[in-house]
Amino acid sequence: MRFVPYAPLAFDRQPRYRAPRMRSLGVALVVLLGLTATALADEPREASPVPPDALEDAAKKARFTSYVIDGDRARAAGRATAAARAYAAALDVRHDPLIAGRLGVLLVQLGKPVDAADLLLDAIQRATNATAEERQGFLKAYDAARAEMTWVDVTISHAGTKLTLDGEPRNRDGFSALSMFVAPGEHELRARLDGYEDAVETFTARKGQEMRVTLTLRALPEPLPPPLKLRRENPRRPDLSSLDEPPEDEPPSREPIVGGVTGEQKKAGLRGSVSGGPIVVFGVASWSPAVGAMIAGSLRPNDYVSLGLEARAAWLTSGVEGGQINAMTVGGLASVCGHWRWLFGCALGHVGLIRIQGAATSYKGEHPEFVKLGIGGRIGAKFNLTQSFSMQASVDAVALDSGTKIIAGQTAIVDQPPVLVGAQVAGGWEF
């Protein structure tokens, strides 16, 4: 600090008397005040602390405002993509219904109605500070997006579930009922909750339609209690005799019951059977029925497959040409059958012959025999009345390698197509 020496004013021409003591006191006061001011000026002042939350809020507000300004400028310049990016960045900082609506309008213009529908609906419902013109733009864009989307109402049987649409999380708040926009096409909704089986629904969404999807969760079965530990009386020599024989009050284990008489058990492993019964065959030199009998045997290595051989013979009951010509068939069938519950179906192979015999008073000549080979199929039903006895009924058709033709003189009496159709009822004994 500089001190300027006292100098009399220009107009103070007359000398005045100044007391030396008063002058010294004045100089001391000036010096003291100068030192005090300097000390006060050099001493730093403590600034009042600012809460961190206030600083963070101010920074977020500044970023949000900056993104919104960039978006408004880009939109005014006709740069829709840049404006959409700026608005999306602003919504990442803080959600605002008005900015969401502006972004939704731009997304519709850019051909992305799937991403715009929810934003526009939020703006229509909550953007109270939008102008009338801007709100009209929200409504127009929403109608355009809505026509390209499907409105889905989802109902869930339990609240608090984790819901996904095509693997993407939805319903983060865990509501039991909600609505959403979905793009057209195939979709999968899955609801998951601890202690319950996942509820899954697959549906097809179509443009401009509304649909409802209900997801029902079912509780998982309660886990079985842990097995009881065996207690040993003597740690050195454990008594395991109780493990060799079941308790007296515990019934012996039984295999599944086949059906018929209660208590009978199903035999495991390879099983065989023998069966027989009446048979009717159509196509033996005529479509008239030929009646006879069959006997068959089969082996069944498991519950689903059986292999069999069958011999059968049948005679026409009415004959041919007014009864003057009789015919019969005899042959064998090999079968491979598949079984499901009481139904079965078989592939057949046929080897046999058809023998024709005319009345001696009307026809002379040989009695022709035609050897026939063929393949076919059979379908039927089988019922086990007891463990050892069963009944079955079936129909079959066999295509032969050739038909049957009988000529008397120059006249063809029989010209039968190469097909045999049969039906049979048989009783069987299984062992």
Buried (B, 14 or more C-beta within 10 A) or exposed (E): EEEEEEEEEEEEEEEEEEEEEEEEEEEEEEEEEEEEEEEEEEEEEEEEEEEEEEEEEEEEEEBBEBBBEBBBEBBEEEBBEBBBBBBBBBBEBEEBBBBBBBBBBBBBBBEBBBBBBBBBBBBBEBBEEBEEEBBEBBEEBBEBBBEBBBBBEBEBBBEEBBBBBEEEEBBEEBBBEBEBBBBBEEBEBBBBBEEBBBBEBEBEBEEEEEBEBEBEBEEEEEEEEEEEEEEEEEEEEEEEEEEEEEEEEEEEEEEEEBBBEEEBEBEEEEBEBBBBBEBBBBBBBBEBBBEBBBBBBBEBEEEEEBBBEBBBBBBBEEBBBEEBBBBBBBBEBBBEBEBEEEEBBBEBBBEBEBBBBBEEEEBEEEEBEBEBBBEBBBEBEBEBEEBBBBBBEBEBBBBBEEBBBBEBEEEEBBEBEBBBBBBBBBEBEBE
